């Protein structure tokens, strides 16, 4: 049985556990099937005895996989679902006809308050659509966003970028909200006390870029006064992996193009690197000597390592783990889910956004200089 | 003396040469100074005796550099200018006060019809601003664009992307014009007989993306019928270095972010690669064996190798060579300038755009479905 600290009781496979932080996990839909997901769960359970799991998918298959791991059944509850959302399923179709899917059931456990964070390796579009419709937006949030991690020169090794594709539009108010949500994510998920926020633009001068970016620049700058984040102003594409910022704010169109361009470039270079090392007997020998170093490099630039987009701005947090995630990847996503759940992340975002909205109502002049060009 | 095939005569340092294709070269403003530029010119002159040069900058310095190269003075004319545009100069200031600069003089030679293509390693913003104001737009072109080359899996090793920063806006008509200009550039500059054009978006499905992209999708598709290019539809960020397309069309905001993100990612990976090889004695030994292969890789992914943005849509072509270009880089930019000049590139773009505009007037219904969402 799994019992969450602050929520209702639900009956599990066996035993009784209290004081658990419960994560809802979709075991189906990933490239490596439920075996990889259960292996990842087992890895997390070993490291964090405070996590409880509600696992969604084919009951027979899942219970068999769980029973093989010593003690795992004690912290897991299995919820049977008849169908699986595939990578090719259309989001609109999943929203209409996906009620018996493991993905739906995974989100539903968060909606019901049985779990605070959901994790799935499945179809991103469907997961986003289901999350939006079933969990609904946090009060005060206009557009939810997807935040991703980006390999960087930061001490922690990663920067956060949002939105990378929840919505192709974002006006100045949305960009301000992304900044607040991103700062909250950096503090609670990545343990950065005072995150540095940058706004993505085609130049760093204040007169550059689109009109809504100039206004957002003023809004975020104003909101940063006395807040627990620092606003560094405009940043460029080349700054995304830099140590100048921790959080890069942009609209979902630009963010998605940047993310896929970065991933595409990394993949191209890995291909070139492999080709370079196969080029001659001498270079093959060189590769042999440098094998460990090269493996470390490959890990650092592998787009799959940047595991998981996080959906921000909903009533409950949803983590999209990469479809190709193996047990290490799944375990990393669960660790992030656990960290965010413990910090009561959604509530903090809601409070933060609300406080800025109140401030804005007291100071209605901020952001009203839409037309200025200096 | 330098005489262009179809233009007026101008008096050079010595000798008489006819039937030359004349390129106007700004010898100042690059990171390595006029020595690297003159060395690049000498390299080009050796390979292509049909090129004539008008070289702009400090006369004493340039004549000294040229006199050291056997025979170079015969194909060069030096134009003295008193000042140099630096990398920190503001474009608006250069346009107002830059009349005595080598950059101004370089553009002026194209404006006067003495040369057909200009090459400069100087300040991009200033070069663009000067080119726009002094050369003016081609008839029928609404927004000129900057096209860049992108390392790719194509047989030729590069894809073309435009606009990468001439203008942050682009509506459906602009995107159509970029497609036509890009196709013309691929044919005349890269010798691709039937270039494949893609429109950058956040997904490849027809219903995705912004409204203007859906209309541009129809416009370009329509224009491709019976034309000497193929339209492959929407492409994503990950397709930029792919062998699916030869030309990627996007607005200057998105293009600039993508370009700098790609460059930033490549630079980050090169740093990681160097660190990986310095990691242990064994990996340092490995690097030694693989040195040649690694150098080839570095060359393939070095952003500086992608030498030169080309300004399209003006009365005359302007090539921005990278500020850090050495003699090989300058020579590559001049070769591109020569190829484009010989193909009477600007005239072809103007004719192509005019013909599509006429077609559009005969078929006013195309592209009028702005609001449709299917």
Interface residues (C-beta under 8 A of the other chain):
Chain A: X151 X152 X153 X165 X168 X200 X202 X209 X210 X236 X237 X238 X239 X240 X241 X242 X250 X252 X253 X254 X256 X257 X258 X259 X260 X261 X262 X263 X264 X265 X266 X267 X268 X269 X271 X272 X273 X276 X277 X279 X280 X282 X283 X285 X286 X287 X288 X289 X290 X291 X292 X293 X294 X296 X297 X300 X301
Chain B: X151 X152 X153 X165 X168 X200 X202 X209 X210 X236 X237 X238 X239 X240 X241 X242 X250 X252 X253 X254 X256 X257 X258 X259 X260 X261 X262 X263 X264 X265 X266 X267 X268 X269 X271 X272 X273 X276 X277 X279 X280 X282 X283 X285 X286 X287 X288 X289 X290 X291 X292 X293 X294 X296 X297 X300 X301
